[in-house]
Amino acid sequence: MENKKLTLGEKIKKERKKHGMTQSDLAGDFITRTMLSKIENDVAKPSIETIQYISEKLDLPVSYFIESMVRMDMNKKSNVETAFEHSSFLRKNNGYEKSIKYLEDTLEKNEFEKNNIYYYRCLYNLASSYREMGNINKAKDILKSIIPVLEEKKDYYYLSRVHSIIGYILFERDQYKDSEYNLFKSIEYLEKSYVDDIIHEIRINYNLAYCYYLQKKYDDALKYLKYALTLSDERNCNYNLGYMNMLMGVIYNRLDNIEKAVYYTDKGRQFFNFKDDFYYKALCQQNLGIYYTKLGDYDKALDNLKSSLKYFENRDDDKKINDIIADTITALTKKGYYDEVNSYIDRVDEELLSDKSRAIYYINIARYLINKEDIAKAKEYLSKVEDLSDNKYILHDLYIELGNISSMEGDYKKAYDLSKKAREIIGDFGLAN
């Protein structure tokens, strides 16, 4: 109980002496001995960075000293404003559990300050901490409860942040339409607030774009992604840059603009390489392998796929390894490297493939078997494709391979009809998507 009554300076002085340190020993090169003397005599208030330094030197938790700093501010600020600043510091340093306990205790004791906007900003911090601790329903309930008050007080910036978190929660629950609404409201309130929070603005535009993408609203997705990328470029802010470019590549792939898909995905790859984020770099390489295969540049496709495969083999990620091997077989069969295909076939676990990927895999195996003149086996694989996917690229390739078989069997009329059917779907040079 005695420690709780000590001032910040008294605590530091007591612990320094307990460790047998002089003021010069504790000050080191971080602050001057004179400044430390002022802090110990409660004449000067240290910065958070200084408290962190002193805590490390004395081998004590930051919270031991922060409690005294809160009391130093009590005469200048309301209890809830001080609580907001302290809880923000705890959240910044991943102290979510401490933040929850501290805020719940403080808010209960200071209900008389419900007319103070910081009371509701504290509730925002409480909800954010609950979310980080995995109590999503509690977080969502708190956030919804403070919206009417924030609207009444015209606290537009925190309205933006509240709606953004609700949007993220709904997004994680696959409720994309409701997520879209909240993220859009977040953007509206941020514009009203005139607060210049570039990272928050980029984040909500990116998440709204992702939400549109998952609803297959690709034009809307591109609109918000391009805006986020423009913000990033104009303000020299690299936040989320790799993910945004990677998503741009995926969307352009969906829109059949493969050249742009390659351009943006490669920009994402370069960013992840610069940040030493090798997981997402490998994902970009896998996507580049798929896109280069569509463009017919099989050597670049194979270079990227093999680099991606090597990374995931080192991680023992069976699902990714399986997917990339299937993508590699696609590039190899289209290039005509059938001897190399043989070394990959036995490594594929069909059960780990999605229906669409399995359909592509069956077409490629059939193509390989046709080259080996095992027509009966090739037909078996092709007969399974239509039940797995109605993707136009896949059906195109299916009819091309069935046509090749008909031609080999001397049924040229059937081969012509199948070739015509393939052209009607997508043209002469459709590629499995």
Buried (B, 14 or more C-beta within 10 A) or exposed (E): EEEEEBBBBBBBBBBBEEEEBEBEEBBEEBBEBEBBBBBBEBEBBBEBEBBBBBBEBBEBEBBBBBBBBBBBBEEEBBBBBBBBBBBBBBBEBEBBEBBBEBBEEBBEEBEEBEEBBBBBBBBBBBBBBBBBBEBBEBBBEBBEEBBEBBEEBEBBBBBBBBBBBBBBBBBEEEBBEBBBBBBBBBBBBBEEBEBEBBEBBBBBBBBBBBBBBBBEBBEBBBBBBBBBBEBBEEBEBEBBBBBBBBBBBBBBBBBEBBEBBBBBBBBBBBBBBEEEBBEBBBBBBBBBBBBBBBBEBBEBBBBBBBBBBEBBBEEEBEEBBBBBBBBBBBBBBBBEBBEBBEEBEEEBEEEBBEEBBBBBBBBBBBBBBBBEEEBEBBBBBBEEBEEBBEBBBBBBBBBBBBBBBBBEEEBEEBBEBBBEBBBEBBEEEBBBB
